[in-house]
Amino acid sequence: MRAEPIAKTLQAVFEGLSAPKKDPRQEVCGALMSLLDEEEKKHVKPWNLQGGVLTLHIDSPARMFALNLKKARLLQQLRERIKPQAVKEIRLRIGVLK
């Protein structure tokens, strides 16, 4: 049995510690925004992801109605792109976009 040089072991440990961690919220929001067309992106803002519930703020009732019609399809497409358990539900709320 051969001993591994300590430098190689330490390097592997430090690389593992410094590896960027993926934020599930960023992953979900990025996937969602890629599913929306350019006009929809102007009127929608991902607000919160908690307990598998993704809350989106929409700037007008008319846009909210249109997105509500697409909500089931968006949820299905999100589940195909990322982990299926990451988003269980999408909630739409009227809100101010900043």
Secondary structure, 3 states (H helix, E strand, C coil): CCCCCHHHHHHHHHHHHHCCCCCHHHHHHHHHHHHCCHHHHCCEEEEEEECCEEEEEECCHHHHHHHHHHHHHHHHHHHHHCCCCCCCEEEEEECCCC
